[in-house]
Amino acid sequence: MLRNGLEPWHLIVVLAVIVLLFGSKKLPEAARGLGKSLRILKAETRALHEDTPPDTPAEAAQAAPDTAAPAAIPPPRTETAPTGHTTPSTSHPSVP
């Protein structure tokens, strides 16, 4: 029953359905959009491969000489109001 998964007439039927659904004017735009997306994906994967860390520790020391970790940002100070609720401290008085 299923000797070959896709025969030539299957492809013709699929293409005819796509043309009927999207119209002949939308197909070139869709193909251009797909092409741009694939080019962006290819460029990003290439950049990802270039940014991979070196394999040996000697290469790692050469690649990143003396990089310090960024300082942690402390959480904002809070003051306890007489009601027991905490409010963030501000340098200006609050508007009633």
C-alpha positions as a LaTeX table, in Angstrom:
\begin{tabular}{lrrr}
\hline
Residue & $x$ (\AA) & $y$ (\AA) & $z$ (\AA) \\
\hline
Met1 & 0.00 & 0.00 & 0.00 \\
Leu2 & 2.71 & 2.50 & 0.97 \\
Arg3 & 5.65 & 1.66 & $-1.24$ \\
Asn4 & 6.98 & 5.20 & $-1.55$ \\
Gly5 & 6.15 & 7.89 & 0.97 \\
Leu6 & 6.07 & 10.79 & $-1.50$ \\
Glu7 & 5.40 & 10.33 & $-5.16$ \\
Pro8 & 5.54 & 13.22 & $-7.63$ \\
Trp9 & 1.77 & 13.66 & $-7.72$ \\
His10 & 1.73 & 14.03 & $-3.92$ \\
Leu11 & 4.06 & 17.02 & $-4.21$ \\
Ile12 & 1.90 & 18.56 & $-6.94$ \\
Val13 & $-1.21$ & 18.26 & $-4.78$ \\
Val14 & 0.58 & 19.78 & $-1.77$ \\
Leu15 & 1.87 & 22.71 & $-3.85$ \\
Ala16 & $-1.60$ & 23.30 & $-5.32$ \\
Val17 & $-3.15$ & 23.38 & $-1.84$ \\
Ile18 & $-0.49$ & 25.84 & $-0.63$ \\
Val19 & $-1.10$ & 28.14 & $-3.60$ \\
Leu20 & $-4.87$ & 28.00 & $-3.00$ \\
Leu21 & $-4.52$ & 28.71 & 0.71 \\
Phe22 & $-1.99$ & 31.54 & 0.61 \\
Gly23 & $-2.42$ & 32.94 & $-2.88$ \\
Ser24 & 0.24 & 33.51 & $-5.49$ \\
Lys25 & 1.07 & 37.02 & $-4.23$ \\
Lys26 & 1.89 & 35.92 & $-0.68$ \\
Leu27 & 4.18 & 33.02 & $-1.62$ \\
Pro28 & 7.20 & 35.14 & $-2.74$ \\
Glu29 & 6.91 & 37.26 & 0.41 \\
Ala30 & 6.78 & 34.14 & 2.56 \\
Ala31 & 9.80 & 32.68 & 0.75 \\
Arg32 & 11.77 & 35.91 & 1.28 \\
Gly33 & 10.86 & 35.94 & 4.96 \\
Leu34 & 11.87 & 32.31 & 5.33 \\
Gly35 & 15.18 & 33.01 & 3.57 \\
Lys36 & 15.93 & 35.97 & 5.85 \\
Ser37 & 15.10 & 33.89 & 8.92 \\
Leu38 & 17.40 & 31.08 & 7.80 \\
Arg39 & 20.24 & 33.55 & 7.12 \\
Ile40 & 19.83 & 35.06 & 10.60 \\
Leu41 & 19.76 & 31.60 & 12.17 \\
Lys42 & 22.90 & 30.59 & 10.27 \\
Ala43 & 24.74 & 33.77 & 11.33 \\
Glu44 & 23.74 & 33.33 & 14.97 \\
Thr45 & 24.82 & 29.69 & 15.10 \\
Arg46 & 28.14 & 30.63 & 13.48 \\
Ala47 & 28.62 & 33.37 & 16.11 \\
Leu48 & 27.71 & 30.92 & 18.85 \\
His49 & 30.36 & 28.47 & 17.64 \\
Glu50 & 32.95 & 31.26 & 17.56 \\
Asp51 & 32.10 & 32.27 & 21.14 \\
Thr52 & 32.58 & 28.79 & 22.60 \\
Pro53 & 35.07 & 28.69 & 25.49 \\
Pro54 & 38.55 & 27.26 & 24.87 \\
Asp55 & 39.12 & 23.60 & 25.72 \\
Thr56 & 42.38 & 23.80 & 27.68 \\
Pro57 & 43.08 & 25.88 & 30.82 \\
Ala58 & 46.13 & 27.47 & 29.16 \\
Glu59 & 43.93 & 28.75 & 26.33 \\
Ala60 & 41.38 & 29.97 & 28.86 \\
Ala61 & 44.06 & 31.97 & 30.72 \\
Gln62 & 45.22 & 33.46 & 27.44 \\
Ala63 & 41.72 & 34.32 & 26.27 \\
Ala64 & 40.57 & 36.07 & 29.46 \\
Pro65 & 43.47 & 37.77 & 31.28 \\
Asp66 & 42.53 & 39.11 & 34.72 \\
Thr67 & 38.78 & 39.53 & 34.50 \\
Ala68 & 37.13 & 40.40 & 37.78 \\
Ala69 & 33.59 & 39.43 & 38.68 \\
Pro70 & 31.12 & 42.33 & 38.78 \\
Ala71 & 30.15 & 43.60 & 42.22 \\
Ala72 & 26.76 & 42.51 & 43.51 \\
Ile73 & 24.11 & 45.20 & 43.78 \\
Pro74 & 22.84 & 45.44 & 47.36 \\
Pro75 & 19.07 & 45.32 & 47.90 \\
Pro76 & 17.32 & 48.64 & 48.66 \\
Arg77 & 17.18 & 49.68 & 52.28 \\
Thr78 & 13.81 & 49.55 & 53.99 \\
Glu79 & 12.62 & 51.34 & 57.08 \\
Thr80 & 9.97 & 50.09 & 59.45 \\
Ala81 & 7.02 & 52.43 & 59.84 \\
Pro82 & 5.24 & 52.69 & 63.22 \\
Thr83 & 2.43 & 50.49 & 61.86 \\
Gly84 & 4.85 & 47.64 & 61.29 \\
His85 & 4.78 & 47.87 & 57.49 \\
Thr86 & 8.05 & 48.25 & 55.65 \\
Thr87 & 8.50 & 51.05 & 53.15 \\
Pro88 & 11.42 & 51.77 & 50.88 \\
Ser89 & 13.61 & 54.62 & 52.13 \\
Thr90 & 13.55 & 57.79 & 50.04 \\
Ser91 & 15.49 & 61.02 & 50.26 \\
His92 & 12.39 & 63.16 & 49.73 \\
Pro93 & 9.31 & 63.35 & 51.97 \\
Ser94 & 6.23 & 61.50 & 50.81 \\
Val95 & 3.24 & 63.40 & 49.52 \\
Pro96 & 0.20 & 63.07 & 51.84 \\
\hline
\end{tabular}
